[in-house]
């Protein structure tokens, strides 16, 4: 596991590739939607971490029997990185809450600024 981490940009690319369009979410602020395919496989309201693993991660890694960081999707976005923080989570928790906690820890943002980062910021805005 030591060399199979992800960075914030990779996590947001995963979210924006598999989540439902944030413009449809109750309470989402009215910023322009960030680029991404927004396939709708994950919703902020009710998709658990377990469901993400069983519906996205396992199908994309089962054939080659690899970690998700070695999947085609993650290799396309930079592949595994050396982690700097260990993340513990509950499989029954909403996956969006995992995203929120990781982003909050990494950036110190909260509230609508955090929502703006997760769902609306363009990646060029994240480079500092």
C-alpha positions in Angstrom: 0.0 0.0 0.0 2.9 2.3 0.6 3.3 3.3 -3.0 -0.4 3.1 -4.0 -1.7 6.4 -2.9 -3.6 9.1 -4.7 -3.5 12.9 -4.7 -6.3 15.4 -4.4 -6.4 16.0 -8.2 -6.8 12.3 -8.9 -9.5 11.9 -6.4 -11.4 14.9 -7.8 -11.0 13.5 -11.4 -12.5 10.2 -10.1 -15.4 12.0 -8.5 -16.1 14.1 -11.5 -15.9 11.1 -13.8 -18.3 8.9 -11.9 -20.6 11.3 -9.9 -24.0 12.7 -10.9 -24.1 16.2 -12.2 -23.7 18.5 -9.1 -26.1 21.0 -10.6 -28.9 18.6 -9.7 -28.0 18.4 -6.1 -30.1 19.9 -3.4 -28.2 22.8 -1.8 -25.4 22.9 -4.4 -24.2 26.4 -4.9 -24.7 28.0 -8.3 -21.2 28.0 -9.7 -20.5 26.7 -13.2 -20.1 22.9 -13.2 -16.5 21.7 -13.4 -15.4 19.8 -16.5 -15.8 16.0 -16.3 -18.0 13.3 -17.7 -20.3 13.2 -14.6 -21.6 9.7 -15.6 -24.0 9.6 -12.6 -22.8 6.3 -11.1 -22.3 8.0 -7.7 -24.7 10.3 -6.0 -23.9 12.5 -3.1 -27.1 11.6 -1.3 -27.0 7.9 -1.1 -24.0 6.1 -2.6 -21.9 4.3 0.0 -18.2 3.7 -0.2 -19.0 0.0 -0.4 -21.2 0.6 -3.5 -18.4 2.5 -5.2 -16.0 -0.3 -4.6 -18.4 -3.0 -5.8 -19.8 -1.1 -8.8 -16.6 0.7 -10.0 -13.4 -0.4 -8.4 -13.8 -4.2 -8.5 -15.1 -4.3 -12.1 -12.2 -2.2 -13.2 -9.5 -4.3 -11.4 -10.8 -7.9 -11.3 -9.5 -9.1 -14.6 -5.9 -8.0 -14.0 -6.2 -8.5 -10.2 -4.5 -5.1 -9.5 -5.1 -2.2 -7.1 -7.3 0.6 -8.3 -4.3 2.8 -8.6 -3.1 0.5 -11.3 -6.4 0.6 -13.2 -6.5 2.2 -16.7 -8.5 5.1 -15.2 -5.9 6.0 -12.6 -2.9 5.3 -14.8 -4.4 7.8 -17.3 -4.4 10.4 -14.5 -0.9 9.8 -13.2 -1.0 6.4 -11.5 0.0 5.6 -7.9 1.7 8.2 -5.8 3.4 8.0 -2.4 0.8 8.8 0.2 1.4 11.4 2.9 -1.8 10.7 4.9 -3.6 7.5 5.9 -7.3 7.7 5.4 -9.6 5.5 7.5 -13.2 5.2 6.5 -16.4 3.2 7.1 -17.7 1.2 4.1 -21.3 2.1 5.0 -20.6 5.9 4.9 -21.7 8.0 2.0 -18.8 8.2 -0.4 -19.3 11.9 -0.8 -18.5 12.3 2.9 -15.2 10.6 2.3 -14.5 13.1 -0.5 -15.5 16.0 1.7 -13.3 14.9 4.6 -10.3 14.3 2.4 -10.6 17.7 0.7 -11.2 19.5 4.0 -8.1 17.9 5.5 -6.0 18.7 2.4 -7.2 22.3 1.9 -8.6 23.6 5.2 -11.7 24.7 3.3 -15.2 24.2 4.5 -18.8 25.0 3.6 -19.6 26.5 0.2 -15.9 27.0 -0.5 -15.3 23.2 -0.1 -18.4 22.5 -2.3 -16.9 24.9 -4.8 -13.6 23.0 -4.9 -15.2 19.5 -5.1 -17.9 20.2 -7.7 -17.2 23.5 -9.4 -13.5 24.5 -9.5 -11.6 24.0 -12.7 -8.3 22.1 -12.2 -6.2 25.1 -13.4 -7.6 27.0 -10.4 -6.2 24.3 -8.1 -2.6 24.9 -9.1 -0.8 27.2 -6.8 
